[in-house]
Amino acid sequence: MDLLEDLESLQFEYGIQEEDCSWLYLQGRSRGLVIKACAHATFFCKLLCNLRESLREKHTSRCLLTGLLADTPADDDDELKVGIIGGGHLGKQLAHALLQLVPIPAENLRISTRRPEALDEFQKLGIQCFYHNPYLVNWANLIFLCCLPSQLPTICLEIQACLEKGCIVYSFAAAIPIARLKLLLNHTNILRPQYQCVEDFVNIWGANKEITAALQDPATLQATCPYSSAGGIILNIKWLEGVFYAILNICTAKDMPHLQVLQHLNELFLSVHFEDCEKDGASCPKFQLGDFVNQVYTKNLSQKRPFPWFDLTAVQLKETPFSQQLSTSTALQDHLTLLYCDSFGISLTKKQQPVVSRGSPSQ
C-alpha cells in the first residue's frame, strides 16, 4: 500500500497559483502524446515481429518440403533489432513499452545515450546501454530517434554513413519535418508520426500510471487507436500509410514476388475479424496490387516481380494509390482498429469500437 499516493502536498498541482491553473491541461496533453507515441511504436514493432515470424515459418515449411533445412543458414536479418537513440523520458518509456508489450527480448534492444550510467535499470535487464550512435546504427534494423530537435543535426551527421538502405528510422522529433530528415540522413526509409492537438478536450490520460500499465487499460488503449480522436490528440493517418509501405519495402528487400507480398499483407493486417465477417466473408476487405501502385505500373508488373522500392518520406507527404483506401474505406478502418486492439490483448465488438476520426489532419 502506497501511503503517500493521495497526499495532497505531493501532487503536481499543489502550490500552483490560481491564475496559472489554466495551463494544467498541458500536463495531460504531454502525457497523452507520450502514451500515443509509445503505443503506435509498439504496434509497429508488433507488426514487424509478426511479419518476420510468418516469413520464417513459410521459409521453414519450404525447406522441409525440399529437404534443404539442414543446409540453410539462419538469416540474421530475420530478427528485429531495435536501437533507441536518446535515454531521456521518452526513450525510457519507449524501451519499457517495447520490452513488456511487444515483447522484444533484451538482447535485441540497445540504447545509445550521452549518459548510459543513468540507465542502470535497463542494464540490469541485459540491455546494452552506451554512447556510440554509429555503432548502434550498424547493428540495428530499426532506429528510434528519441532525442531533442537541437541534437538531431549532429546525430544525423554521425549516423548517415552507417545507415543501410533497409534500416527503418522512426523519428519522434516533431519539430524536424520529414523532408528535412531525409536531407539530414540522406535516407528515405523514414517514419515520422505527426500528432494534432485539439483545443477543447477531456483529459483521459491519467497521471500516475506507468505508460505500460496505461496501455493495458482498455479505455486508454482504445483512445490510442490510429483512427481515434479521443483524448484530444489525433494521429495523421499518413503514418499508417507509411507503415504499410515500410512493410512492402521489407518484402522487396527479400526479392519477394508481389503476389506473395499481398498474401502476407492480408494475413498480417486482415486476420482478425468481427463476428459478421465470419458469416459474410465477402464483406471483408482484401488487398490488391492496384491498392499500392498506379495502373500503369500494374499492367507492366509480371507475377514474379517484387514491388518497387518506395520512398517512405514521399509516401507520407504525397497522395498514393493507397491514400483514398485508408481514408474512405470504413471496412478497412474497422478491421485495422480491431487488429490494433487485438494486438494489445483487447477484444472488441463493433459496438465497442472507439470514436473514429474519418478524416486526417493536414501535413
Contacts in CASP RR format, 6 or more apart in sequence:
PFRMAT RR
TARGET T0000
AUTHOR 0000-0000-0000
METHOD contacts of the structure
MODEL  1
MDLLEDLESLQFEYGIQEEDCSWLYLQGRSRGLVIKACAHATFFCKLLCN
LRESLREKHTSRCLLTGLLADTPADDDDELKVGIIGGGHLGKQLAHALLQ
LVPIPAENLRISTRRPEALDEFQKLGIQCFYHNPYLVNWANLIFLCCLPS
QLPTICLEIQACLEKGCIVYSFAAAIPIARLKLLLNHTNILRPQYQCVED
FVNIWGANKEITAALQDPATLQATCPYSSAGGIILNIKWLEGVFYAILNI
CTAKDMPHLQVLQHLNELFLSVHFEDCEKDGASCPKFQLGDFVNQVYTKN
LSQKRPFPWFDLTAVQLKETPFSQQLSTSTALQDHLTLLYCDSFGISLTK
KQQPVVSRGSPSQ
4 10 0 8 1.000
5 208 0 8 1.000
8 14 0 8 1.000
12 27 0 8 1.000
12 207 0 8 1.000
13 21 0 8 1.000
13 24 0 8 1.000
16 24 0 8 1.000
25 201 0 8 1.000
25 203 0 8 1.000
27 207 0 8 1.000
28 203 0 8 1.000
28 205 0 8 1.000
28 206 0 8 1.000
28 207 0 8 1.000
29 197 0 8 1.000
29 201 0 8 1.000
29 203 0 8 1.000
29 232 0 8 1.000
29 233 0 8 1.000
31 205 0 8 1.000
31 206 0 8 1.000
31 207 0 8 1.000
32 205 0 8 1.000
32 231 0 8 1.000
32 233 0 8 1.000
33 195 0 8 1.000
33 197 0 8 1.000
33 233 0 8 1.000
34 89 0 8 1.000
34 90 0 8 1.000
34 93 0 8 1.000
34 211 0 8 1.000
35 205 0 8 1.000
35 211 0 8 1.000
35 214 0 8 1.000
35 215 0 8 1.000
35 220 0 8 1.000
35 224 0 8 1.000
36 195 0 8 1.000
36 224 0 8 1.000
36 233 0 8 1.000
36 235 0 8 1.000
37 90 0 8 1.000
37 94 0 8 1.000
37 172 0 8 1.000
37 193 0 8 1.000
37 195 0 8 1.000
38 90 0 8 1.000
38 93 0 8 1.000
38 94 0 8 1.000
38 97 0 8 1.000
38 211 0 8 1.000
38 215 0 8 1.000
39 97 0 8 1.000
39 215 0 8 1.000
39 221 0 8 1.000
39 224 0 8 1.000
39 344 0 8 1.000
40 193 0 8 1.000
40 224 0 8 1.000
40 226 0 8 1.000
40 235 0 8 1.000
40 239 0 8 1.000
41 94 0 8 1.000
41 97 0 8 1.000
41 98 0 8 1.000
41 144 0 8 1.000
41 170 0 8 1.000
42 97 0 8 1.000
42 98 0 8 1.000
42 101 0 8 1.000
42 102 0 8 1.000
42 215 0 8 1.000
42 344 0 8 1.000
43 340 0 8 1.000
43 343 0 8 1.000
43 344 0 8 1.000
44 170 0 8 1.000
44 191 0 8 1.000
44 243 0 8 1.000
45 80 0 8 1.000
45 82 0 8 1.000
45 98 0 8 1.000
45 102 0 8 1.000
45 104 0 8 1.000
45 142 0 8 1.000
46 101 0 8 1.000
46 102 0 8 1.000
46 343 0 8 1.000
47 243 0 8 1.000
47 247 0 8 1.000
47 268 0 8 1.000
47 269 0 8 1.000
47 343 0 8 1.000
48 80 0 8 1.000
48 142 0 8 1.000
48 247 0 8 1.000
48 250 0 8 1.000
49 80 0 8 1.000
49 102 0 8 1.000
49 104 0 8 1.000
50 268 0 8 1.000
51 247 0 8 1.000
51 250 0 8 1.000
51 264 0 8 1.000
51 268 0 8 1.000
52 78 0 8 1.000
52 79 0 8 1.000
52 80 0 8 1.000
54 264 0 8 1.000
54 267 0 8 1.000
54 268 0 8 1.000
55 78 0 8 1.000
55 254 0 8 1.000
55 264 0 8 1.000
56 78 0 8 1.000
59 72 0 8 1.000
60 69 0 8 1.000
63 69 0 8 1.000
63 72 0 8 1.000
77 141 0 8 1.000
79 108 0 8 1.000
80 104 0 8 1.000
80 108 0 8 1.000
80 141 0 8 1.000
80 142 0 8 1.000
81 108 0 8 1.000
81 110 0 8 1.000
81 139 0 8 1.000
81 140 0 8 1.000
81 141 0 8 1.000
81 142 0 8 1.000
82 98 0 8 1.000
82 104 0 8 1.000
82 108 0 8 1.000
82 109 0 8 1.000
82 110 0 8 1.000
82 140 0 8 1.000
82 142 0 8 1.000
82 143 0 8 1.000
82 144 0 8 1.000
83 109 0 8 1.000
83 110 0 8 1.000
83 111 0 8 1.000
83 112 0 8 1.000
83 136 0 8 1.000
83 139 0 8 1.000
83 140 0 8 1.000
83 142 0 8 1.000
83 143 0 8 1.000
83 144 0 8 1.000
84 91 0 8 1.000
84 94 0 8 1.000
84 95 0 8 1.000
84 109 0 8 1.000
84 110 0 8 1.000
84 111 0 8 1.000
84 112 0 8 1.000
84 143 0 8 1.000
84 144 0 8 1.000
84 146 0 8 1.000
85 111 0 8 1.000
85 112 0 8 1.000
85 113 0 8 1.000
85 133 0 8 1.000
85 136 0 8 1.000
85 143 0 8 1.000
85 144 0 8 1.000
85 145 0 8 1.000
85 146 0 8 1.000
85 147 0 8 1.000
85 155 0 8 1.000
85 159 0 8 1.000
86 111 0 8 1.000
86 112 0 8 1.000
86 113 0 8 1.000
86 114 0 8 1.000
86 145 0 8 1.000
86 146 0 8 1.000
86 147 0 8 1.000
87 111 0 8 1.000
87 113 0 8 1.000
87 115 0 8 1.000
87 118 0 8 1.000
87 119 0 8 1.000
87 146 0 8 1.000
88 113 0 8 1.000
88 146 0 8 1.000
90 146 0 8 1.000
90 172 0 8 1.000
91 111 0 8 1.000
91 144 0 8 1.000
91 146 0 8 1.000
92 119 0 8 1.000
92 122 0 8 1.000
93 211 0 8 1.000
94 144 0 8 1.000
94 146 0 8 1.000
95 109 0 8 1.000
95 111 0 8 1.000
95 122 0 8 1.000
95 127 0 8 1.000
96 210 0 8 1.000
96 211 0 8 1.000
96 212 0 8 1.000
97 211 0 8 1.000
97 212 0 8 1.000
97 215 0 8 1.000
98 104 0 8 1.000
98 109 0 8 1.000
99 106 0 8 1.000
99 109 0 8 1.000
99 125 0 8 1.000
99 127 0 8 1.000
100 212 0 8 1.000
101 212 0 8 1.000
101 215 0 8 1.000
101 216 0 8 1.000
101 344 0 8 1.000
106 125 0 8 1.000
106 126 0 8 1.000
106 127 0 8 1.000
107 126 0 8 1.000
109 127 0 8 1.000
110 127 0 8 1.000
110 128 0 8 1.000
110 129 0 8 1.000
110 130 0 8 1.000
110 136 0 8 1.000
110 139 0 8 1.000
110 140 0 8 1.000
111 119 0 8 1.000
111 122 0 8 1.000
111 127 0 8 1.000
111 128 0 8 1.000
111 129 0 8 1.000
111 130 0 8 1.000
111 136 0 8 1.000
112 129 0 8 1.000
112 130 0 8 1.000
112 131 0 8 1.000
112 132 0 8 1.000
112 133 0 8 1.000
112 135 0 8 1.000
112 136 0 8 1.000
113 119 0 8 1.000
113 129 0 8 1.000
113 131 0 8 1.000
114 131 0 8 1.000
115 131 0 8 1.000
116 123 0 8 1.000
116 129 0 8 1.000
116 130 0 8 1.000
116 131 0 8 1.000
119 127 0 8 1.000
119 129 0 8 1.000
122 129 0 8 1.000
123 129 0 8 1.000
130 136 0 8 1.000
133 155 0 8 1.000
133 158 0 8 1.000
133 159 0 8 1.000
134 158 0 8 1.000
134 159 0 8 1.000
134 161 0 8 1.000
134 162 0 8 1.000
136 143 0 8 1.000
136 159 0 8 1.000
137 143 0 8 1.000
137 159 0 8 1.000
137 162 0 8 1.000
137 163 0 8 1.000
137 167 0 8 1.000
138 162 0 8 1.000
140 167 0 8 1.000
141 164 0 8 1.000
141 166 0 8 1.000
141 167 0 8 1.000
141 168 0 8 1.000
142 167 0 8 1.000
142 168 0 8 1.000
142 170 0 8 1.000
143 159 0 8 1.000
143 167 0 8 1.000
143 168 0 8 1.000
143 169 0 8 1.000
143 170 0 8 1.000
144 170 0 8 1.000
144 171 0 8 1.000
144 172 0 8 1.000
145 152 0 8 1.000
145 155 0 8 1.000
145 169 0 8 1.000
145 170 0 8 1.000
145 171 0 8 1.000
145 172 0 8 1.000
145 173 0 8 1.000
146 172 0 8 1.000
147 155 0 8 1.000
147 173 0 8 1.000
148 173 0 8 1.000
149 173 0 8 1.000
149 174 0 8 1.000
149 175 0 8 1.000
149 176 0 8 1.000
152 171 0 8 1.000
152 173 0 8 1.000
152 176 0 8 1.000
152 181 0 8 1.000
152 184 0 8 1.000
153 184 0 8 1.000
156 181 0 8 1.000
156 184 0 8 1.000
156 185 0 8 1.000
157 184 0 8 1.000
159 185 0 8 1.000
160 184 0 8 1.000
160 185 0 8 1.000
160 186 0 8 1.000
160 187 0 8 1.000
163 169 0 8 1.000
163 185 0 8 1.000
163 186 0 8 1.000
163 187 0 8 1.000
165 189 0 8 1.000
165 253 0 8 1.000
165 309 0 8 1.000
166 189 0 8 1.000
166 249 0 8 1.000
166 250 0 8 1.000
166 253 0 8 1.000
167 187 0 8 1.000
167 189 0 8 1.000
168 189 0 8 1.000
168 190 0 8 1.000
168 191 0 8 1.000
168 246 0 8 1.000
168 312 0 8 1.000
169 181 0 8 1.000
169 185 0 8 1.000
169 187 0 8 1.000
169 189 0 8 1.000
169 190 0 8 1.000
169 191 0 8 1.000
170 190 0 8 1.000
170 191 0 8 1.000
170 192 0 8 1.000
171 178 0 8 1.000
171 181 0 8 1.000
171 190 0 8 1.000
171 191 0 8 1.000
171 192 0 8 1.000
172 193 0 8 1.000
173 181 0 8 1.000
173 192 0 8 1.000
174 194 0 8 1.000
174 195 0 8 1.000
176 184 0 8 1.000
178 190 0 8 1.000
178 192 0 8 1.000
178 313 0 8 1.000
178 316 0 8 1.000
178 317 0 8 1.000
179 313 0 8 1.000
179 317 0 8 1.000
181 190 0 8 1.000
181 192 0 8 1.000
181 313 0 8 1.000
182 188 0 8 1.000
182 190 0 8 1.000
182 313 0 8 1.000
188 311 0 8 1.000
188 312 0 8 1.000
188 313 0 8 1.000
188 314 0 8 1.000
189 246 0 8 1.000
189 249 0 8 1.000
189 312 0 8 1.000
190 312 0 8 1.000
190 313 0 8 1.000
191 239 0 8 1.000
191 242 0 8 1.000
191 243 0 8 1.000
191 246 0 8 1.000
191 312 0 8 1.000
191 316 0 8 1.000
192 239 0 8 1.000
192 316 0 8 1.000
193 235 0 8 1.000
193 236 0 8 1.000
193 239 0 8 1.000
194 235 0 8 1.000
194 236 0 8 1.000
194 238 0 8 1.000
194 239 0 8 1.000
194 361 0 8 1.000
194 363 0 8 1.000
195 233 0 8 1.000
195 234 0 8 1.000
195 235 0 8 1.000
195 236 0 8 1.000
196 233 0 8 1.000
196 234 0 8 1.000
196 236 0 8 1.000
196 361 0 8 1.000
197 232 0 8 1.000
197 233 0 8 1.000
197 234 0 8 1.000
198 229 0 8 1.000
198 232 0 8 1.000
198 233 0 8 1.000
198 234 0 8 1.000
201 231 0 8 1.000
201 232 0 8 1.000
201 233 0 8 1.000
202 231 0 8 1.000
202 232 0 8 1.000
203 231 0 8 1.000
204 219 0 8 1.000
204 220 0 8 1.000
204 223 0 8 1.000
204 230 0 8 1.000
204 231 0 8 1.000
205 214 0 8 1.000
205 220 0 8 1.000
205 223 0 8 1.000
205 231 0 8 1.000
206 214 0 8 1.000
206 220 0 8 1.000
209 217 0 8 1.000
214 220 0 8 1.000
215 221 0 8 1.000
215 224 0 8 1.000
215 344 0 8 1.000
216 344 0 8 1.000
218 346 0 8 1.000
221 341 0 8 1.000
221 344 0 8 1.000
221 346 0 8 1.000
222 228 0 8 1.000
222 230 0 8 1.000
222 341 0 8 1.000
222 346 0 8 1.000
222 348 0 8 1.000
222 352 0 8 1.000
222 353 0 8 1.000
222 354 0 8 1.000
223 230 0 8 1.000
223 231 0 8 1.000
223 354 0 8 1.000
225 337 0 8 1.000
225 340 0 8 1.000
225 341 0 8 1.000
225 354 0 8 1.000
225 356 0 8 1.000
226 235 0 8 1.000
226 237 0 8 1.000
226 239 0 8 1.000
226 240 0 8 1.000
226 336 0 8 1.000
226 337 0 8 1.000
226 340 0 8 1.000
227 237 0 8 1.000
227 333 0 8 1.000
227 336 0 8 1.000
227 337 0 8 1.000
227 354 0 8 1.000
227 356 0 8 1.000
227 357 0 8 1.000
227 358 0 8 1.000
228 337 0 8 1.000
228 354 0 8 1.000
228 355 0 8 1.000
228 356 0 8 1.000
228 357 0 8 1.000
229 355 0 8 1.000
229 356 0 8 1.000
229 357 0 8 1.000
230 354 0 8 1.000
230 355 0 8 1.000
234 357 0 8 1.000
234 360 0 8 1.000
234 361 0 8 1.000
236 360 0 8 1.000
236 361 0 8 1.000
236 362 0 8 1.000
236 363 0 8 1.000
237 326 0 8 1.000
237 327 0 8 1.000
237 359 0 8 1.000
237 360 0 8 1.000
238 315 0 8 1.000
238 316 0 8 1.000
238 317 0 8 1.000
238 323 0 8 1.000
238 360 0 8 1.000
238 363 0 8 1.000
239 316 0 8 1.000
240 326 0 8 1.000
240 336 0 8 1.000
241 315 0 8 1.000
241 316 0 8 1.000
241 320 0 8 1.000
241 322 0 8 1.000
241 323 0 8 1.000
241 326 0 8 1.000
242 312 0 8 1.000
242 315 0 8 1.000
242 316 0 8 1.000
244 265 0 8 1.000
244 269 0 8 1.000
244 292 0 8 1.000
244 322 0 8 1.000
245 292 0 8 1.000
245 310 0 8 1.000
245 312 0 8 1.000
245 315 0 8 1.000
245 320 0 8 1.000
245 322 0 8 1.000
246 312 0 8 1.000
247 265 0 8 1.000
247 268 0 8 1.000
248 261 0 8 1.000
248 265 0 8 1.000
248 292 0 8 1.000
248 307 0 8 1.000
248 310 0 8 1.000
249 309 0 8 1.000
249 310 0 8 1.000
249 312 0 8 1.000
251 260 0 8 1.000
251 261 0 8 1.000
251 264 0 8 1.000
251 306 0 8 1.000
251 307 0 8 1.000
252 261 0 8 1.000
252 306 0 8 1.000
252 307 0 8 1.000
252 308 0 8 1.000
252 309 0 8 1.000
252 310 0 8 1.000
255 306 0 8 1.000
256 264 0 8 1.000
256 306 0 8 1.000
257 303 0 8 1.000
257 304 0 8 1.000
257 305 0 8 1.000
257 306 0 8 1.000
258 289 0 8 1.000
258 301 0 8 1.000
258 303 0 8 1.000
258 305 0 8 1.000
258 306 0 8 1.000
258 307 0 8 1.000
259 289 0 8 1.000
259 303 0 8 1.000
261 306 0 8 1.000
261 307 0 8 1.000
262 287 0 8 1.000
262 288 0 8 1.000
262 289 0 8 1.000
265 287 0 8 1.000
266 286 0 8 1.000
266 287 0 8 1.000
269 287 0 8 1.000
269 335 0 8 1.000
269 336 0 8 1.000
269 339 0 8 1.000
270 284 0 8 1.000
270 285 0 8 1.000
270 286 0 8 1.000
270 287 0 8 1.000
270 335 0 8 1.000
270 339 0 8 1.000
271 339 0 8 1.000
272 335 0 8 1.000
272 338 0 8 1.000
272 339 0 8 1.000
272 342 0 8 1.000
273 284 0 8 1.000
273 335 0 8 1.000
273 338 0 8 1.000
274 334 0 8 1.000
274 338 0 8 1.000
274 349 0 8 1.000
274 350 0 8 1.000
275 349 0 8 1.000
276 283 0 8 1.000
276 350 0 8 1.000
277 283 0 8 1.000
277 284 0 8 1.000
283 331 0 8 1.000
284 331 0 8 1.000
284 335 0 8 1.000
285 329 0 8 1.000
285 331 0 8 1.000
285 332 0 8 1.000
285 335 0 8 1.000
289 298 0 8 1.000
289 301 0 8 1.000
290 298 0 8 1.000
290 321 0 8 1.000
291 321 0 8 1.000
291 322 0 8 1.000
291 325 0 8 1.000
292 307 0 8 1.000
292 320 0 8 1.000
292 321 0 8 1.000
292 322 0 8 1.000
293 301 0 8 1.000
293 307 0 8 1.000
293 308 0 8 1.000
293 321 0 8 1.000
294 321 0 8 1.000
297 308 0 8 1.000
316 363 0 8 1.000
317 363 0 8 1.000
325 332 0 8 1.000
326 332 0 8 1.000
326 333 0 8 1.000
327 358 0 8 1.000
327 359 0 8 1.000
327 360 0 8 1.000
328 358 0 8 1.000
330 358 0 8 1.000
333 356 0 8 1.000
333 358 0 8 1.000
334 350 0 8 1.000
334 353 0 8 1.000
337 348 0 8 1.000
337 353 0 8 1.000
337 354 0 8 1.000
337 356 0 8 1.000
338 348 0 8 1.000
338 353 0 8 1.000
341 347 0 8 1.000
341 348 0 8 1.000
342 348 0 8 1.000
END
